[in-house]
Amino acid sequence: MATRSMDGFGRYADPALVIMTSLAEGPKHGYAIIKDVQAMGGPKLGPGTLYGALERLEQRGLVEALPVEDRRR
């Protein structure tokens, strides 16, 4: 796995950008996205920021929520 970093952006990176970067590896639940962004050195994402950005990305057709039965615990 390639190491990703938000060098040059840090806490000022656009939440949608870092979320899409995290999801490039495959489907993830919210907590995994938050931890991945944190490991990249991206901005601190709270639940409101994360789920608001995910909703906007979904409305634009850039991400798709998994059906409830496909979600892992």
C-alpha distances in whole Angstrom, upper triangle without the diagonal:
4,6,9,13,16,18,21,21,21,23,25,22,23,22,22,19,17,17,17,13,12,14,12,9,13,16,16,19,20,20,16,16,18,16,13,15,17,13,13,17,18,21,23,23,26,26,29,27,24,26,28,25,24,28,28,25,26,30,28,27,23,22,24,24,24,27,28,28,25,23,22,24
4,6,10,13,15,18,18,18,21,22,20,21,21,20,17,15,17,16,12,12,14,12,10,14,17,17,21,21,21,17,16,18,16,13,14,16,13,11,15,16,20,22,22,25,26,29,26,23,26,28,25,24,28,27,24,26,29,28,26,23,22,24,25,26,29,30,31,27,26,25,26
4,7,10,12,15,16,15,18,20,17,19,19,19,16,14,16,15,12,12,14,13,12,15,18,18,20,20,19,16,15,16,14,11,12,13,10,8,11,13,17,19,20,23,25,27,24,22,25,26,24,23,27,27,24,26,29,28,27,23,23,25,26,26,30,31,31,28,26,25,26
4,7,9,12,12,12,15,16,14,15,15,16,13,10,13,13,9,9,12,11,11,15,17,17,19,19,18,15,14,14,13,10,10,11,9,6,9,10,14,16,17,21,22,24,21,19,22,24,20,20,24,24,21,24,27,25,25,21,20,23,24,25,29,30,31,27,26,25,26
4,5,9,9,9,12,13,11,14,14,15,12,10,13,14,10,11,14,14,14,18,20,18,20,19,19,16,14,14,13,10,9,10,8,5,6,8,11,14,16,19,22,23,20,19,22,23,20,21,24,24,22,24,27,26,26,22,22,25,25,27,31,31,33,30,27,27,27
4,6,5,6,9,9,8,10,11,13,10,8,12,13,10,11,15,15,16,19,20,19,21,19,19,17,14,14,14,11,9,10,9,6,6,6,9,12,14,18,20,21,18,17,20,21,18,19,23,22,20,23,25,24,24,21,21,24,25,27,31,31,33,30,28,28,28
4,5,6,10,10,10,13,15,16,13,12,16,16,14,15,19,18,19,22,24,23,24,23,22,20,18,17,17,15,12,12,12,9,7,8,11,14,17,21,23,24,21,20,24,24,21,23,26,25,23,27,29,27,28,24,25,28,29,31,34,35,37,34,32,31,32
4,6,9,9,9,12,15,16,14,13,17,17,15,17,20,20,22,25,26,25,26,24,24,23,20,19,19,17,14,15,15,12,10,10,12,15,18,21,24,24,21,21,25,24,21,23,26,25,23,27,29,27,28,24,25,29,30,32,36,37,39,36,34,34,34
4,6,5,5,9,11,13,11,10,14,15,13,15,18,18,20,23,24,23,24,21,21,21,17,16,17,15,12,13,14,10,9,7,9,12,14,18,21,21,17,17,21,20,18,20,23,21,20,24,25,24,25,22,23,26,27,30,33,34,36,34,31,31,32
4,5,6,10,11,14,12,10,14,16,14,15,18,19,20,23,23,22,22,20,19,19,16,14,15,13,10,10,11,9,6,5,6,9,12,15,19,19,16,16,20,20,18,20,23,22,21,24,26,25,26,23,23,26,27,29,32,33,35,33,30,30,30
4,6,9,9,13,12,10,13,16,15,15,19,20,21,23,23,21,21,18,18,18,15,13,14,14,10,10,12,10,7,5,4,7,10,13,16,16,13,14,18,17,16,18,21,20,20,23,25,24,26,23,23,26,26,28,31,32,34,32,29,29,29
4,6,9,12,11,11,13,15,15,16,19,20,22,24,24,23,23,20,20,20,17,15,17,16,12,13,15,13,10,8,6,10,11,14,17,17,13,15,18,17,15,18,20,19,19,22,23,22,24,22,22,25,26,29,32,33,35,33,30,31,31
4,6,9,7,7,10,12,11,13,16,16,19,21,21,20,20,18,19,18,15,14,15,14,10,12,14,11,10,6,6,10,11,14,17,16,13,13,16,16,13,15,18,16,16,19,21,20,21,18,19,22,23,26,29,30,33,30,28,28,29
4,5,5,7,9,10,11,13,14,16,18,20,20,19,19,17,18,18,14,14,16,15,11,13,16,13,12,9,8,11,10,13,15,14,11,11,14,13,10,12,15,13,12,16,17,16,18,15,16,19,20,23,27,28,31,28,26,27,28
4,5,5,6,9,10,11,12,14,17,17,17,15,16,13,14,14,11,10,13,12,9,11,14,12,12,8,7,9,7,10,12,11,8,7,10,10,7,9,12,11,11,14,16,15,17,14,14,17,17,20,23,24,27,25,23,23,24
4,6,5,6,9,10,10,12,15,16,15,15,15,13,15,15,11,12,15,13,11,14,16,14,15,11,11,12,11,13,13,13,9,8,10,10,6,7,10,9,7,11,13,12,13,10,11,14,15,18,21,23,26,23,21,23,24
4,5,5,6,9,10,11,14,15,16,15,17,15,17,16,12,13,15,13,10,13,15,12,13,10,11,13,12,15,16,16,13,11,14,13,10,11,14,12,10,13,15,14,15,11,12,16,17,20,24,25,27,25,23,24,25
4,5,5,6,9,10,12,14,14,13,14,13,14,13,9,10,11,9,6,10,11,9,10,7,8,11,10,13,14,15,12,10,13,14,10,11,15,14,12,15,17,16,17,13,13,16,17,20,23,24,26,24,21,22,23
4,5,5,6,9,11,11,11,10,11,10,12,10,7,8,11,9,7,11,12,11,12,10,10,11,10,12,12,13,11,8,10,11,8,8,12,12,9,12,15,14,14,11,10,13,13,16,19,20,23,20,18,19,20
4,5,5,6,9,10,11,11,13,12,14,13,9,12,14,11,10,14,15,13,15,12,13,15,13,16,16,17,14,11,13,14,10,9,12,12,9,11,14,13,12,9,8,12,13,16,19,21,23,20,19,20,21
4,6,5,8,10,11,12,14,14,15,13,9,12,13,9,8,12,12,10,12,10,13,15,14,17,17,19,16,13,15,16,13,13,16,16,13,15,18,16,16,12,12,15,16,18,22,23,25,22,20,21,22
4,5,6,8,9,8,11,11,12,9,6,9,9,6,7,10,10,9,12,10,13,14,12,15,15,17,15,12,14,16,13,12,16,16,13,15,18,18,17,13,12,14,15,16,20,21,22,19,17,17,19
4,5,5,6,7,10,10,12,10,7,11,12,9,10,14,14,13,16,14,16,17,15,17,16,18,16,12,14,16,13,11,14,15,12,13,16,15,14,11,9,11,12,13,17,18,20,16,15,15,18
4,5,8,10,13,14,16,13,11,14,15,11,12,16,15,13,17,15,18,19,18,20,20,21,19,16,17,19,16,14,17,17,14,15,18,17,15,11,10,13,14,15,19,21,22,18,18,18,20
4,7,9,12,14,15,12,11,14,14,10,12,15,14,13,17,16,19,20,19,21,21,23,21,17,19,21,18,16,19,20,17,17,21,20,18,14,13,14,15,15,19,20,21,17,16,16,19
4,6,10,13,14,11,11,14,15,12,14,17,16,16,19,18,20,21,19,21,20,22,20,17,17,20,17,15,18,19,15,15,19,18,16,13,11,12,12,12,15,17,17,14,13,13,16
4,7,10,12,10,9,13,14,12,14,17,17,17,20,19,20,20,18,19,17,19,18,15,15,17,16,12,15,17,14,13,17,17,15,13,10,9,9,8,12,13,14,11,9,10,13
4,7,8,6,6,10,11,10,12,14,15,15,18,17,18,17,15,16,14,17,16,12,13,16,14,12,15,17,14,14,18,19,17,15,11,11,10,10,13,13,14,11,9,9,11
4,6,5,6,9,10,11,12,14,16,17,19,17,18,16,14,14,12,14,14,11,11,14,14,11,14,16,15,14,18,19,18,16,12,12,10,9,12,12,13,11,8,8,9
4,5,5,6,9,10,11,12,14,15,17,15,15,13,10,10,8,11,11,7,8,11,11,9,12,15,14,14,17,19,18,16,13,13,11,12,14,14,16,14,11,11,11
4,5,5,6,9,10,11,12,14,16,15,14,12,10,10,9,12,12,9,11,14,14,13,16,18,17,18,21,22,22,19,16,17,15,15,17,16,18,16,13,12,11
4,5,5,6,9,10,10,12,14,14,15,13,11,12,12,15,14,11,13,16,15,13,17,19,17,18,21,22,21,18,16,16,15,15,18,17,18,16,13,11,11
4,5,5,6,8,10,11,12,11,12,11,9,11,10,13,12,8,11,13,12,11,14,16,14,15,19,19,18,16,13,14,14,15,18,18,20,17,14,14,14
4,6,5,6,9,10,11,9,9,8,6,8,8,11,10,8,11,13,12,12,15,17,16,17,20,21,21,18,16,17,16,18,20,20,22,20,17,16,16
4,6,5,6,9,10,10,11,9,9,11,12,15,14,12,14,17,16,15,19,20,19,21,24,24,24,21,19,20,19,19,22,22,23,21,18,16,16
4,5,5,6,9,9,11,11,10,13,14,17,15,12,15,17,16,15,19,20,18,20,23,23,22,19,17,19,18,19,22,22,24,21,18,17,17
4,5,5,6,5,7,8,8,11,13,15,12,10,14,16,13,14,17,18,16,19,22,21,21,18,17,19,19,20,24,24,26,23,20,20,20
4,5,5,6,7,7,8,11,13,16,14,12,16,18,16,17,20,21,20,22,25,25,25,22,20,22,22,23,26,26,28,25,22,21,21
4,5,7,10,10,12,15,17,19,17,15,19,21,19,19,23,23,22,24,27,26,26,23,21,23,23,24,27,27,29,26,23,22,21
4,5,9,11,12,16,18,20,17,15,19,20,18,18,22,22,20,23,26,25,25,21,20,23,23,24,28,28,30,27,24,23,24
4,7,9,11,15,17,19,16,16,19,20,18,19,23,23,21,24,27,26,26,23,22,25,25,27,30,30,32,29,27,26,26
4,7,9,12,15,16,13,12,16,17,15,16,19,19,18,21,23,22,23,20,20,22,23,25,28,28,31,28,25,25,25
4,6,10,13,13,10,11,14,15,13,15,18,18,17,20,22,22,23,20,20,23,23,25,28,28,31,28,25,25,25
4,7,10,11,9,10,13,14,13,15,18,18,18,21,23,23,24,22,21,23,22,24,27,27,29,27,24,24,23
4,7,8,6,6,9,11,10,12,14,15,15,18,20,20,21,19,18,20,19,21,24,23,26,24,21,21,21
4,6,5,6,9,10,11,12,14,16,16,18,20,21,23,21,19,20,19,21,23,22,25,24,21,21,20
4,6,5,6,8,10,10,12,14,15,16,18,20,21,19,17,18,16,18,20,19,22,21,18,18,17
4,6,5,6,8,10,10,12,14,15,16,18,20,19,17,18,16,19,21,20,24,23,20,21,20
4,6,5,6,9,10,11,12,14,15,17,18,17,16,17,16,19,22,22,25,24,21,22,22
4,6,5,6,9,10,11,12,14,15,16,15,13,14,13,16,19,19,22,20,17,18,18
4,5,5,6,9,10,10,12,14,15,14,12,13,11,14,16,16,19,18,16,17,18
4,5,5,6,9,10,11,13,14,14,13,14,13,16,18,19,22,21,19,21,21
4,5,5,6,9,10,11,12,11,10,12,13,16,19,20,23,21,19,21,22
4,5,5,6,9,10,10,9,7,9,9,12,15,16,19,18,16,18,19
4,5,5,6,9,10,10,9,9,9,13,15,16,19,18,17,19,21
4,5,5,6,9,9,9,11,12,16,18,19,23,21,20,23,24
4,5,5,6,5,6,8,10,14,17,19,22,20,19,21,23
4,5,5,6,5,6,7,11,13,16,19,17,17,19,21
4,5,8,8,9,11,14,16,18,21,20,20,23,25
4,6,8,10,12,16,18,21,24,22,22,25,27
4,6,7,10,13,16,19,21,19,19,22,25
4,7,10,13,16,19,21,19,19,21,24
4,7,10,13,15,18,15,15,17,20
4,6,9,12,14,12,12,15,18
4,6,9,11,10,9,12,15
4,6,8,6,6,10,13
4,6,5,7,10,13
4,5,5,9,11
4,6,8,10
4,6,10
4,7
4
